[in-house]
Structure formats: C-alpha cells, structure tokens
Amino acid sequence: MHYLPFQQGSLSPNWVSDIDSRLKITAFLLAAILIALTLNVRSYLVISLALLVWLVFLRVEAVRIKRLLLPTAVMVAVTMLLHLALGAKAGKEIATVFGLAITETAASNAALFCWRICLFMLAALCFSLTITPDQFAAGLWRILSPLKRIGVATDDIGLILFIAIRFIPEIFRQYHQIKMAQKARGALFGGGIVARTRRTVPLLVPVTVAAIRRSVILSDCLTVRGWGVARQRTYHGRQVLCGRDYLFGVVLLLLVSMTAALSL
C-alpha cells in the first residue's frame, strides 16, 4: 500500500515494536492531548524533540515523511491564511496585505497553530509505524476491559474498531488494484476534476460489491468461531509488562510532567 501516507506497523521489527501496545496507545493519546491543550513554544519544543528522537529510533526513511508533506503543507497554508486574515487585530501591526492588517498577535497565533498541525501529523506517523492493527485492537480491548464491570460492551467496541482499522486499507487496496486493471485495459483517468470524477465513479461499484462480500464472509467466520457465546473473551497471546515497558513508561511520565510544567 505504497499510496497510503500512514501504514500501520509497516517498519521492520525492532525493540520499539516490542513495547506493550497499551503503553504505545497511552503515549499517543497523551501526546495528542498535550498538543491540543497546550499552546506555547516551550511545551511544543519538548514534544517536537521527543517525536524527532522517536523517528530517529524508528529509522524512518525520508520517503515516508515526504508523503506527508503535501497534505501537511495544505493544512498549514489554510491555517496560516485564516489566522492572518481573521485573527486577533490587537497588537502591533507588522504588515498590510491586500488591505488586511497583519498584527504580531495574529502572526504568533498562526505560527503556533501551524506548529500544532505539524506535531499532530508527526505523532500520527510515529504511532502508525510502531503498532499493527492486531496490536492496536488487542491493546484497546485490554485498556477498555475494566469498563465491562459497568455494562459497557467493550468486546463489541473493540471488534468494530479492529474491523475498521483492518478493512479500510483493504478497501483502498482493492480500489487501487481495480484502477490499475482498468488502466492496463486502456482506461484513462486523466483530465480535469470533473472528468476524473466521472471516470472514477464507476469503480465504486466493484469496490462496494467486494466490500459487501468481504463483510458477509467475516460475519460467517465470526458465527462459526462462536463470537459472543463466551462471557469472557480469550486472547491469542498474553501481554506481560517487562523491563523495557517499565523504562518506556518512566520516560513517558517524565516527558508528560515536563511538558505540563512548562505549559503552566
């Protein structure tokens, strides 16, 4: 799936991939919360340094980062324009563009919010490359399992998330294969936006049919394997925390504490 910007667990196995999936999910959630709730330079510097170190440990190829440049650049450009044009007018005026006054406050907010978008994209890249769909589903199931005591259907929620994570890339792969097959038969998908849309719409029919067929097969498989019969679901393997996981947890706790302290 080389056409997808995020590919879950697509790096070669290393010590990072062996970290407990519950800790990786917790790390991503904490990173997302800190990025969303804090808005100052010092906190973002700590988060940026942590994510860059993480990418270095993952040994991510430059081509993977390049795939994120276009969507990130578009979001950054739109955010920058909106904040400069419609942002706060308080503060010293530093420039005038097309009759719109740009102030220091608007420029500062625009830079911080663009930085936030880049951090979100980097965090999503780090998370998607270090966890597989199976690990994510199993880790999320275990994190949510205490909620079963209050009547929350955690098994069904985990299954739904697992199916979505596993089969959405499969739908993209199916669409890509059908499109390549049509190109091999002489079909053209070029032209303007309207022409490309008109030529792409017919591909949705076989993709939809394949998705429905796959869902029917999956439903039969779950029925045959007795899904929902047992009150306590079983797991293929046990996840036991080891020294590497405890070390990762300590480092994560220190980074979160430092970021939170700098944001005060």
N, C-alpha and C positions, 0 to 999 in steps of 0.2 A: 504494500500500500504506500508506494513512494509519493503519491499525490496528496496524502493527508499530512497536515502540519504537525499534528500530535499523534504519536503512535505509542500506545501503552506497552511498557516493558520491552521496547524494541532494541535495547542495548544488550551487549554480550554480558553474561552473568559475572558479577563481581561482588565484593563484600557489601556494597550498598544494596544490591538486590536481595541480599540475605537478611536484611534488617526486618524485624517484625512488621507486618503490614499495618497493624493497629497504630504503631508509632509513626509510620510514614503518613497515614491518613490524618492522624492528630497533628503532625508537623505542618501538613499542607493547610489544614483548617485554621491553625493558629497563625500561620503566615498570612492567609487571606484576611483574617480578622484584623491583624495588626496593620496590614496595608490599607484596609478600608477605614479603620478608626483613627489612625494617626496621620497627621499631615504636617510634618516638619522635617527639615533637612537632616538632622542628626539621626533620627529613627530610620529614615529611608537609606542613609549611608550604611547603617548596620545591616539592614535587611539586604541591601544590594551586595555588600561584601559577602554575606552568608550565602546568597544564591550563586554568586560567581565562584566561590570556593566549592560549592556543591557541583556546579557544572564542570569544574576542573577535575574533581574526583570522579565524575562520570565519564570524563574523556569524550565529551560530545563533539562530533565532527562539525566543522563550520557550516556544512551544507544544511544541517538540521536547523541551525539558527537562522540561516538565510531564508528558509521557508517562512519564518515568522516576520521577516522584515516588512513585507508588503502589507499584510493586514495590520500590523502594529503601526506602521507609518501612516496608514489611512486613519486609524482611530486617533493617533496623536495629532495629526493635522486638523481633523474636525474638532477635537477638544481644544486645541490651541486657538483656532479661529473663533469658536464660540466664546471662550473666556476673554479673548482680547476685544471682541466686538460687543459682547453683552455683559462683561464682568463689571466688578466694582469700579466706580468712577472716582472714588476717594484716593487721595494721594497725589504725588507729583506727576504731572503729565510729561511723558518722555518722547512721544511721537504722535503724529497725526497721519492716518492712512485712510484715503478716500473719505475724508471729512470726519472720521471716527477718532476720538481722542483715546490714546492708549496710556494708561497710568502704570505706575510702578506696582501698585497692588494687583491690578489685573494681570500684568506680566508675571509677577511672582506666583499667583494662584495658577495661571496657565502652565507654568513650568512644573509646579508640584503635581498637578493633576496628570500631566503628560508622563511624569516620572512614575506616578502611581500605575498608570496603564502598562508601562514597560515592566514594572515589578510583577503585576498580575500575570503577564504573559510569560515572564521568566519562571515564576513559581509554577504555573501550569505545565511548562515544558519540563522542569525538573521532576515534578510529580508524575507526569505521564510516562517518563522514560525509566522510572525506577520501580514501577508497580505494574503487574499484569492484571487483566480483568479478573482472573481467578483469585489472585491475592486481594484485590480490592473488594470483591464480593465477600470473601471469607472474613476479611478484617472488619468490614462494615457490619456483617452479621454478628460478629463477636462483640463489637462495640455497642450495638443496639440490643443485644440479648438481655441485659437487665430489665429493659422496658417490658419484657413479656410478663413480668410479675404484676403489671398494672393493666394487662389486657391488650397491649399493642401487638399487632401481628407482624413481628419483626422478620419472621421467616418469609412471609409474602412480600414484604417491602424489599428485603434483600434479593429475593428472586427477581422481582421486577427490575431493580437496578442492574442486576447481573445480566439479564436478557438485553436490556437497552444498551449497556456498555459493550456486550459481546456482538450483538447483531447489527447495530448501526454501522460499524465499519464494514460488516459483511455486505450490507446493502450498497454502500459506496463501492465496494469491490465488484459487486455484481453489475452495478451501473457502468463502471469503468470497463469491464470485460465486454458488455453488450455494445458499448460505444466503440471500442476498438474493433469488435467483429463487424460492425456496420461500416466503419472506415475501410476495413480490408475489402469489403464488398463494393466500395466506391461511393459510399455516402459522404456528403460534405456537411460539415458543421460550422463553416466559417460565415463571414458576413457581419452585418450589424447585429445589434442586440435583439431586434425583433426577429430577424432571420434565424439567429442561433436559437432563440427560444422556440420558434415554430418547428425547427428541426429536432430539438431535444425533447419536446413534449411526447412524441410517440414512443420514446424509450421508457417512459414511466410505466407503460402498460406491462411489458415483460418484467420490469423490476418489481412492480406491485404484485404480479402473479407469483413470482419467485418468493417474495416475502410472505405471502399468504400460505404458499405451500410449505415453506420452512416453519411457519408458526404451527401449522397442523401437525407436522412431524414432531415438533418439540412438545406439543400438547400430548400426543400419543406416548412419547417417551416418558414424560412425567407421570402419566397414568400407569404405564407398565411398571415403572420403578416405585410405585406406591407413594408418590409425593403427597404429603399431608395426612397420611394414615397414622404415622407415629407422632406422639405429642412432643417428643424431644428429637430434633433433627440430629443427624450424625455428620461428621466431617471426614474427609479423606485422610487428613493428617492432623496431628496435634501441633499447636503453636506454643512453644515454651520460650520464655524470655531467657536470654543468655547474657554474658558479659558485654558483648557488642551492643546489644539492645539497651542495656543499662547505661553504657557510655553515651550512646546517642541521645537517650532521654535526658541525661545530665547536661549535655551540651545544648540541647533544645531548651531546657529550662533556663539556663544561663542567658541564652540569646533572647528569649522572650522577656525575661526580667530586665535585661539591659535595654531592650527596645522600649518596654513600657516605662522604665525610669526616665529615659531620655525624652519621652513624649510629654512628661509632666511639666 
